Amino acid sequence: MAIQRLDALVWLTLSGGGFQRRGGGGTGYIKETYLAHLIPQGERPNFEFSVLNAKLEQASTDEMEESSIQEPSIQNSPIKTQNFPWKISEPQSLDDLSNQDFLDLVEGLEAEFEAEFVAKQVDADQDKVLLVGVMTQHMTLLDFEDGLAEITRLVESAGGQVLQTVRQKRSRPHPQTVVGEGKVQEISLTAQTISANLVVFDRDLSAAQIRNLEIQIGIRVVDRTEVILDIFAQRARSSEGKLQVELAQLEYTLPRLRGRGQALSRQGGGIGTRGPGETKLETERRTIAKRISRLQQEVNQLLAHRFRLRQNRHQMDVPSVAIVGYTNAGKSTLLNLLTNSEVYAADQLFATLDPTTRKLTIPGAITGEPLSIVLTDTVGFIRELPPSLIDAFRATLEEVTDADALLHLVDLSHPAWQSQIRSVMNILTDMPVTPGPALVVFNKIDAVDEGTLALAREEFPQAVFISAAKGLGMETLRDRLAQLIQYALYPR
């Protein structure tokens, strides 16, 4: 009723006898009538449905949510009480139904819905987002909730606002729609209810899945990688940053062209769709492939340019340290504090995208004489970093692999700081060249309690604890940086 925007629904029960019409079909006289309509949340009565309860008892854990919204039956004896957002009248005659003032009924219901509805004000230039999270059997509840919190931050960093979150637990994602058929209907109804114009999933989707979901839900559907790419497109400032973002977007788009339907194809059965020649889909694919090839050549030139810069630094015997870490760990803030720079820093995911290199002078570890090093702020990491980003940003990531040492910055105030450390280490391990030694530095200690601080000290006794925003622990960090450089250049 809600999806089809029906104010009321009437169904008739027939006696089973009476006039037999030609061609078959329903026959008989009208025996009873029922009137159904939606009701506000606060007025949902209890309905008892035995068939629904039997289905729920037989359903597995990952199917239970889908079963809970199937059409109920009201014929058998009650077993369990359920709440539903509709009201069904007692059986009544056709004469009683014909005397019902439907206009008065609908106006009264509209007034009740309006009184209960609480609207969320969203800027006109913001996307109104319905977030969908799917928890599979290989995920813990903590990891699942951390992932939802992260995708929420990603949506906000991209300029959208999450109005509501829909969750589902499944043993594995549905191959066609990720979630089950019943949950797709629930997503469609929820998106309509909250006036969302975008549905964001907390995982990567195939072209077919996106197409199937958009057809059934009726609004645009994007996945996690597309949200990250949108943020990168907004954050890129330098020419090389824009170059790498465009390459990543095209590599993401190319295998998904088939999901765009008839708009990119001339094959069909109508006037203007027949005849020899290349389909628009093939033309688009070839054009994008050529553009990707050209961009890859430019990225290779960028790689060569960065390689020459690093060679010059090595010839001048200038040690280099790359600041790595999870996105929003405070890398740019730390770089500004250590080198008196003015690199853009904000409490956002991927606030800075372009690598920034600055000179830093610290006391030497042995002689105490001034030691000049090069400190590089790199792009932030994130769990399950999309392969297209790794390939496109290989010029930037080589700053990490070619550095003499790494400064691994960790946001200790984040609830999932341990998981973030593992994500960063996994990415570093998967790099083609093994990076140099790393110093773990815990940031934002001013925003954590004593228990968290004690746990981090116990797990990482060699780490440094600082607050880049408050300037705490900087002298200790400089001393440990000098020791790190000494170890990297002259290992025992």
N, C-alpha and C positions, 0 to 999 in steps of 0.2 A: 504493500500500500504506500509506504513512504517513498520507495524508489520510483513508482509510477505516479506519485503525487495524487493519490486518491483520497478524497475526504471521507468516504464511507464505502463499505463493501457489503452487499446483500447476497446471500445464497439461499436457494430454495431446495426443499426436499420434496420429492414426488411420491405419490402413492403407489406407483408401479402399475396401475391399471388405467383404463380409459382409452382415449382415441389412439389408434395406431396410424402414424403418418407414413407415407410412402418414402422408402429409402432408409427406414430405420431411424435410430437416434433416440434421445430421451423421450419417454412417453409417460403419461399419467397426469393426474390432477395435483395441483400444489397442495401439499399436506401441511408443512410448517415453513416458516421463514426465520432467518437469523440476520441480525444487523451487527456489523463489526466496525470499529473505528479505533484509531490510535488515541492514546491518553498520555498526559504529562507524566514525567518520571515519578513524581511524588504520590500519584494516585493509582499505581499499578496494583490491581487486586491479585489474589492468589487463584491460579487455575490448576487443576489436577489432571494430569495427562498420563495414563498408564503406558501407552505405546512409546511415548518419548522417554519415559523412565527406563523401559526395557532396552531401548537403543543405547542410552547412556551407560547402562550396566555392561553391555556387550562391547562398547567402543574401547579402543586402546587409548593410551594417554595422548598421543599426537592427533587422534581423530576426534577427541571429545569436544573440542571447541567447535568443530565443524558440525557435529551432530546436534549441538545445543541450539542451533538456530534453524533447524529444518522444520518444515510445516508439521504441527502437532495433530493428533487425533483426539476427539473428545467422546469416543463411543464406549470404551471399556471402563471397568471399575477403577477407581483411583488407587494409586499406590504411593505417589510422592507429590508434594506440593511444589509448583514452579511459579515464578513471576515472569510476566510477559508484558511488553509495552502496548498492549491492545486490550480492548474490552469487547466481549461477545454477549449479546443480549440473550435473554431467555427465549425459548421458542414461542413464536407468536403467529397469528393468522395473517393472511394477506391483507385483510381489511384493516387490521391494526397497523400493519406496516404502512399502508397507503395513507393513513391519518397522521403519520409521523411528519413533523415540521423539520425537514432536513436543513433548511436555511438557518433556522434558529439553532439547531444542533451544531452545525459547522461554525457559526459565529461564536457560540459559547466555547467550543473547543479552541478556536483561534485565540480567544481572550485568555484562556487558561495557559496555553502554550506561551503566549507572549509574556504573561506575568512571570512564568518560571524561567524563561530563556534568559541567560546571561551572555551578552555578546562580548567578544574580545576585539578591541580596537587595534587595527593593524594599519600601518602606513600604506598609502596607495602604491608606492613603489616596492613594497615587500611582497614576496611570495607567501601565501598562506598554506602552510605545509601540514600534511598528515603523515606522521612517521610510522613506519611498519617495521617491527622487529620480529625475527624468526629465531627461536632457540632450538637448536638441534641436539641430538643425544651426545655429541662430542663436546658440548659446551657446559661449563658450570654456570650457575645462576649469577655468580659475581662477575664472571667474564661477560655474560650476556648484558647485564645492567651497565657495566662499564662501557661496552660497545654502544649501547643506546645513548648514554650520556655523551660519548664522543661524537656520534653522528649528529646529536642535537647541537653541540658546539660548532660542528662543521657547517650545518645549515645556517646557524646564526652568523658565522663568519662570512658565509656566502651572501648574506643579506636577506635571508628568509626568517620566518618566525614559525616555530612548531606550535600548532594549536592543540594537538592531541596525539597520543601514541597508542597504536594498536599492537598487541603482542599475540604470538602464537607459538606453542610448543609442538614440534614435530620430530619424528625420528630422523627424517631427511627432507630437504626441500622438494616440493612438487616439481617435476620436470617441466611442466608447462606454465604454471603460475606461481611457483615458489610456495605459496600458501594454498590451502584447500579451497574447493569451490564455495563452501559455505562462508569461509573467511573473506573471500573476494567480495561476496555480496555484502558482508558486514562492512568492509572497507569502503565500498561504493556508497552505502547508506550513511556511514559516518562522514565521509567527505562531503556528501550533499548536505548533511545536517549542519556541519560547522562551516560550510561555504569554502572549503579548501580548493585551491586551484593547482595544487601540486602534491603528488604522493612520492615520498622518498623511502626507499628500502635501505636497511642497514647492511647490505651485502651487494656483491656484483651480480648483475642480471644479464642474461643472454638477449640477443635481439628478438628472438621468438617470445621469450617471457615478457619483455617490455611491450611487444605488440599485443599479446594476448591480454595482458593486464589493462592496457589503455582501452582496448575494445570493450572490456567488461566493466571497467570503472568509469570510463567516460572523460577522464582528465589526464593530464600529462604525468608520466611515471619516469623517475630517474633513479639511478643506483648510486652507491657510495662513491665510485670512481668518478662519475660525472659531477658530483658535488665538489670533489677535490679539484678536478680540472677547472671548474668554474672559479674557485677561489684562486687558483694559480693564475688564471687569466686576468683576474682583478689585481693581483699583487705584483705581476711582472712589470718592472719599470725600465730596465735596460734592454737594449736591442737583443742581447744574447738570451736574456730571460724570456722575452716575447718569442724568440725563435724556438726555444726549447718547449714552451707551452704549446705553440701551434703544432709542433711535431707530435707532441703527446696527444693532442686533441684529434689530429688526423689519424693517428694509429689506433685510437679508440673508436673512431667513427667508421673506418673502412670495413671491418667485419660486420658492422651493424647496418649497412646500407639496405640489406634485404628486408630489414624490419620496417622499412618506410612504405611498403605496400605499393599500390598502383601508381603513386606519384612519380616513381622513378622507372617506370616500365611502359613500353608501347604495346606489350603483348596483351591482347584482350579480345573481346568479341563484338566491339562496337565500331561505328564509323570513326575513322581517323586513327585506329589502333592497329590496323592490319598493314601488312606490306613488308618488303625486305628492308634491310638496314639494321643498324645497331640500336639496341634498346637504350633508353636514357640511363637505366641502371648501369649498363656496361660503360657508357660514356663517363658517368660520374665516377665509377670505380677507377677507370684508367686515368682520369684527371687527378684524382686524389693520390693515386700511386705515383704519378709523375711528381706531384708536389712533395710527397714524402721523400722521394729520391733526392730531390733538390735540397730539401731541408737537411737531410742526413749529410749531404756533402758540405753544407754550411756548418753543421755541427762538427764534422771532422776537421774543418778549417779552424773552428773554435778550439777544438782539442789540441791542434798543433800550436796555436797561439798560446794557450795556457801552458803547454809543455815548455815552450821557449821561455816564458816568464819564470817557470819553476827552475829551469836550467840556469838562468841568470842568477837566481837567488842561491842555488847550490854552489855556483862558481864563486860567489861573494861570501860563501860560508855563513849564510844567514839561516839559522834553524827556523823551522816552520812548525806551528802548532795549529791544528784544526779543532774548532769547537763543534762538537757533535752532540746530539741529544734529541729527545722527543720534541715534537712541536710545542711551542708555548712553554718551554722549560726556562726561558730567560736568557737565551744565548746573546741576542742583540743588546739587551740591557747590560750584561756582563762585559761585552766588547766595548760599549760606550764608557763604562766605568773604568776599565783598565787602560784604555788608550785615549780618553778624553775626546771621543768621537760623538757624532750626532746621527748615528744610524737609526732609522725609524724603528721604534719598539712600541708594542701595544699588547694588551691582554687579549690576543686573538690567536687562533690557529693559523699557522703559516702567515704571520704578519709580515715577515720579510722573506723574499724568495731568492733574490740575487745574492750570490756570495760576496762578502766584503772583506778586504784584507787591510790590516793596519799594522803599524810598527809599534812594538812594545819593548821598553828597556827595563830589565830587572837585574838585581844583583846576582852574580855568578854563584854557583853552588859551592865551588872550591875556593877560588881566589876572592870572591866578593866584589870583583870589579864589574862595572856595568856590562851587561850582556844584552845585545839587540836580537830580538826574535820577531818573526812575522806571525801574527795571529789572524786566523781566517774564520769568519762566521759563515757557517754553511746552512743550507736549507734544512728545515726540521724533518725528522723522520716521523713515521706513523705506522701503526700495526698493519700488517698485510699491505705494504706499499705496492700500489698497482704496478704491474710490469711495464706498462707503457710509460710511466713516469721514470722508472729506473733507466729504461733505454734512452728516453729523450734527455734526461738530466745526467747522462754519464759524464759530460764535460764538467759539470759542477761536482759530481761525486768523486771525480778523480782528485779533487783538492783534498779529499779525505785520505785516499789511498797513498798519495804521494807526500803527505805530511810526515815529518819526522816523529811526531807524537800527537796524541789525541787528548783533548780535555772533554770528558763525557759528563755533560751537565744534566742533572736530574732534578725535576720539580718534586721536592719532598712533600709539599703540601697537597699533591694530587692523591686521591684515595687509591689509585692503581699504580703507584710509583714503582712497585716491584715488577708488575707486568710491563710497564714502559721500558724498564731496564732490559728485560728479556727481549722485547721487540727490537730495540736498538742493537743489541748484541747479535741477534739473528741476522739483521740486515748487514752489519759489518762482517759477519762470518761468511755471508753469501757473496761478498764482493770478490771480483776476480783476483785482486791483489790484496794480500793480507796487510791491514793497516799497522802502524807502529804501536808502541806501548801507549796505554791509556791511563789517565788519572781520573778517577770518579770524583765528581764534585757535586755535593747536594746543595741545592739552592732553596731559597725561601724558607729558611729555618725559623724566621720570625713568625711564620704563620702555622706552625705545627705545635703539638703538645709534647710533653716530656716523654710519653710512652713511645710515640713514633720516632722521636729523635734517638731514644735509647735503642730501639730495634734496629735502626739504620746503622748506628755505631757498632752494634754487635755483629751485624751481617757484613759490614764493610769497614773493618777497623783501620784500613789505610786511606780511607776517603777524607776529603776536605769538606767542611761544613761552612757555608757562607749564606749571606743574603745580599744579592746584588742591588736590590732596591734600597736597602738600608746601609750598604757599605760595610757589612760585617764580615770579618775573616779575610780581608783582602791581603794583609801582610803574610798570613800563613799560606794563602794561595800563591803568592809570588814566589815564596821560598820553595814550595813544592813544585812549581813550574820549572824553576831552575834545576832542581834535582831530577825532574822528568827529562829535561833536555840533556842533562849530563848523562843519564842512563841510556837515552836513545842514541846519542852520538858515540858514546864510549861505553858500551855494555861490557860487563865483567865476563 
